[in-house]
Amino acid sequence: MANPLQFIQQTRSEISKVVWPTRREVFLTTIMVFVMASLTAVFFFLVDTLIRVGLQALLAFFG
């Protein structure tokens, strides 16, 4: 195990290698996440509605 000073130096060295995203990249990926989440929500809403209508029709037919 390295001493605390060496650990801090190594940590700083590793953090300096990180490539941080630009403000534009963060904005665009955030918008993409919201769009994909919305599309997924609409898809599952439609699938749920289709299953519900189908089951209601089946129960009305056999019930």
C-alpha positions in Angstrom: 0.0 0.0 0.0 1.4 3.4 -1.0 1.7 6.2 1.5 -1.0 8.9 1.4 1.2 11.6 -0.3 2.0 9.1 -3.1 -1.6 8.1 -3.5 -2.7 11.8 -3.9 0.0 12.4 -6.5 -1.1 9.3 -8.5 -4.7 10.3 -8.2 -4.0 13.8 -9.5 -1.9 12.3 -12.4 -4.8 10.0 -13.4 -7.4 12.8 -13.1 -5.3 15.0 -15.4 -5.6 12.3 -18.1 -9.4 12.5 -18.1 -10.9 14.2 -21.2 -13.9 16.2 -20.0 -16.8 16.8 -22.4 -17.5 20.2 -23.7 -20.6 22.1 -22.8 -22.1 21.5 -26.2 -21.5 17.7 -25.9 -23.2 17.6 -22.5 -26.1 19.6 -23.8 -26.6 17.4 -26.9 -26.3 14.1 -25.0 -28.8 15.4 -22.4 -31.3 16.3 -25.1 -30.7 12.8 -26.7 -31.4 11.1 -23.4 -34.7 13.1 -22.9 -35.8 12.2 -26.5 -35.0 8.5 -26.1 -36.7 8.4 -22.7 -39.8 10.0 -24.2 -39.9 7.6 -27.1 -39.5 4.7 -24.8 -42.3 6.0 -22.6 -44.6 6.4 -25.6 -43.7 2.9 -26.9 -44.5 1.2 -23.6 -47.7 3.2 -23.2 -48.8 2.0 -26.7 -47.9 -1.6 -25.9 -49.7 -1.5 -22.6 -52.8 0.0 -24.2 -52.7 -2.6 -26.9 -52.5 -5.4 -24.4 -55.2 -3.9 -22.2 -57.6 -3.5 -25.2 -56.8 -7.0 -26.4 -57.4 -8.6 -23.0 -60.7 -6.6 -22.5 -61.9 -7.8 -25.9 -60.9 -11.4 -25.1 -62.7 -11.3 -21.7 -65.8 -9.7 -23.3 -65.8 -12.4 -26.0 -65.4 -15.4 -23.6 -67.1 -13.8 -20.6 
